[in-house]
């Protein structure tokens, strides 16, 4: 009897997992996704700034693979009967690849769901683009979140839409995962682009006229590479005026795994072993943002395209080995770099140790922008040919 593999989610990890499962096993593979397009999530800040993205129909990316595409929303998973519910329909599975991804966390701060514009999906980025197109000259856009998404969004908006005033508000230090050289370059780039920065500022509430901060915040704390304050952001103020708030401060995952009775962590991500199988339901594998993946040394992989693609390869390789009666190999993963776009003509590549801690070595400027663009283009090439090596 043919093994039935169902993959839930067609993001970077899910699409790759479906194509690999069809290639590396003799199974009948079905990919379920709410939309019929593959979304280059790492480019959504470009879409928000008004730049067009490539149209990538999933049907085209799956052509010739033998993978069956079902465009529908998953409403539940029954781990007992091994079925995936799609409204009034069900899909049975023998093996399930859980790649439900992540979405913006708008519930942690009052007012965020009502007034903020998230940037975690194509509809959200399109909505922000339409809103910014109607914004008046000189209006302020406050980007909340100092992670890579927030940094890239602030730089892209400032470069592409110079008629707007861009501020970045972060609860930590700008570029805190970077080396000192990397942080200094980031500050210089934001100064060149005219981006105001508010560091160590916790957002207590999002309002129609901007942000209410808890405890004020400081634009240049002691461990920042700057010693002066960013213009217009004195530490005593507890309100950041903004006509538009862009929300990149944190992500959350679907509650599908929790409701199905799968073992999950405190954030709702599926807990997996070193072969990326659920620790409670070994017939289910977890990949990408929706899974809590740890290396053998205990280091948890961060949410990123750079970790999602290798996790898809690892999970399907282990599944194929097990179906063939072989012992699956455990996860092996090391970090190489972090690539940050700073608009279309500038970038920052932070080289890191195997555990993701920064080296002092960085690549900056136009070469870094070209490097990052090559990486992003390479993710789509990988989705077309997912047996290629995936690196971070």
Secondary structure as GFF3:
##gff-version 3
##sequence-region A 1 392
A	DSSP	beta_strand	4	8	.	.	.	ID=ss1
A	DSSP	alpha_helix	12	24	.	.	.	ID=ss2
A	DSSP	beta_strand	28	33	.	.	.	ID=ss3
A	DSSP	three_ten_helix	41	43	.	.	.	ID=ss4
A	DSSP	alpha_helix	44	48	.	.	.	ID=ss5
A	DSSP	alpha_helix	58	62	.	.	.	ID=ss6
A	DSSP	beta_strand	68	71	.	.	.	ID=ss7
A	DSSP	beta_strand	76	78	.	.	.	ID=ss8
A	DSSP	beta_strand	83	86	.	.	.	ID=ss9
A	DSSP	beta_strand	89	92	.	.	.	ID=ss10
A	DSSP	beta_strand	95	98	.	.	.	ID=ss11
A	DSSP	beta_strand	102	104	.	.	.	ID=ss12
A	DSSP	alpha_helix	112	115	.	.	.	ID=ss13
A	DSSP	beta_strand	117	118	.	.	.	ID=ss14
A	DSSP	alpha_helix	122	133	.	.	.	ID=ss15
A	DSSP	beta_strand	140	144	.	.	.	ID=ss16
A	DSSP	alpha_helix	148	160	.	.	.	ID=ss17
A	DSSP	beta_strand	165	169	.	.	.	ID=ss18
A	DSSP	alpha_helix	180	193	.	.	.	ID=ss19
A	DSSP	beta_strand	196	198	.	.	.	ID=ss20
A	DSSP	beta_strand	202	207	.	.	.	ID=ss21
A	DSSP	beta_strand	210	214	.	.	.	ID=ss22
A	DSSP	beta_strand	239	241	.	.	.	ID=ss23
A	DSSP	beta_strand	244	247	.	.	.	ID=ss24
A	DSSP	beta_strand	251	253	.	.	.	ID=ss25
A	DSSP	alpha_helix	256	259	.	.	.	ID=ss26
A	DSSP	beta_strand	270	271	.	.	.	ID=ss27
A	DSSP	beta_strand	284	286	.	.	.	ID=ss28
A	DSSP	three_ten_helix	288	290	.	.	.	ID=ss29
A	DSSP	beta_strand	291	292	.	.	.	ID=ss30
A	DSSP	alpha_helix	305	323	.	.	.	ID=ss31
A	DSSP	beta_strand	337	341	.	.	.	ID=ss32
A	DSSP	beta_strand	347	352	.	.	.	ID=ss33
A	DSSP	beta_strand	358	364	.	.	.	ID=ss34
A	DSSP	alpha_helix	365	384	.	.	.	ID=ss35
###
